[in-house]
């Protein structure tokens, strides 16, 4: 363990910042679902990986570029998320917190093993010409795809922000999060809003999965790591806050890169998890208690 | 919350009125233990290996049940405690010549000490956040074990002694399963059981009523960790070579949760039933590991939805009304 020089540090911080922004999109849905319906969605990581696999399948079968396929993948996973919530998660939600939690845990086990069955256990990657080029800037080298992914993630986050603050659905979503009973009294179909939120979260996770898969290789079980990274981001950024999640992702990315630069690359995820545990231990309710501020 | 309310939520209810006498249940357990002890004299290698798996899961499920079922602390960090047990015995085997039972006890103690050390942080988390926290804790420990060179790193360590015969391993894990169940049976008769259940039902109210919640949770957490550590220690001997990916792997956590849920949370025999079910299903689908796990996942999903009290709890619920009609034909 040695202290890296300024150049290495700058390199680490800037690539960490970009990657953090990309991972933030993967975590946005987790934050929404937790914030709106207080559901700890342990299958979230698998929704991210599902996005990666769907993009890979579309690339291999139809030659469709993953970035062009993103809207299609968003719709596909969202279309899966809606009935998943309505038929599987909503019915168990009535009997306390443990039922839905362990149901999502079971779903994640099922999904991981279906992935292995369908796509084999091999490590995969989304390989495109632009994933191999880099941009040189002020003496640091940044992969083009990091910059593009960061931009896309920021743009999608902005759209979600507008959706939540400027539309009728956004109003219903925020009111359902604030007080489901009161929302229902004034005519909000809370069950539908919850299912739609879940669908939106799934779609966002899948698009995040495409961006992540353009940067890193993935396996059927990568979802567990994405889930924990997602929780760390949510805790850092504040529950249910759209741009807070983005900021959380960026700060996690920077901190992880600094950790990896000083301790060694294998410790990247470890640094994130320790950070997560420390924040939870120091401010367990404080960071989570924030209301849906959009 | 009134006292009768506390007493009616789970199939297993502490207190002398609802539970059969301790001596009778321990007697039944002893009889079962003797019967299972004799299995190696009549059965072949295959049965012993299956028996090892069933008893291992029964012991782990029972340990988890103490925490999740009776105390309401749904932990997804079981792999950490099993892994610590595995590594403790592996290290002891290489650096000492302690007798095995002592090594297993130390494996359990190491896991319990770890539970003690992380409890101040973990117990600040309630409900769902405790669950996520334990999951992160176990993953962090696994990644540290993989990356750090302190305990052999990613390549793991070889045990000096050779793996015991399969009947010996079977007996060891039988001992662990019986120990875990006996501990549960005793705990359920102690006043502690009421405090554990009170925390499960409403931690704030329990605190208001004068329960030292931190201390009580710590007892359940470290007791459960101890039992898991012992099972991990036995697993180290079974493996011969230990490496961090498997020893601290999430599959421990997955298996334990599935066994406990299918068998029935907060039931004494549930983990044994769940373990038998899980292993039988695994054998039936041998060669299709992924299919087996996916199907187990679906079974868990269906159990949570349609029989949330598991196999054991559902059976009890069906029998009880009839039993009360006929008077004394209870459990």
Interface residues (C-beta under 8 A of the other chain):
Chain A: X38 X40 X88 X91 X92 X95 X97 X98 X99 X101 X102 X103 X105 X106 X107 X109 X110 X112 X113 X114 X116 X117 X224 X225 X228 X231 X232 X264 X266 X267 X269 X270 X273 X274 X276 X277 X278 X280 X281 X284 X288
Chain B: X72 X74 X76 X120 X121 X122 X124 X125 X126 X127 X128 X129 X131 X132 X133 X135 X136 X137 X139 X140 X143 X144 X146 X147 X250 X254 X257 X258 X261 X290 X291 X293 X294 X296 X297 X298 X300 X301 X304 X305 X308
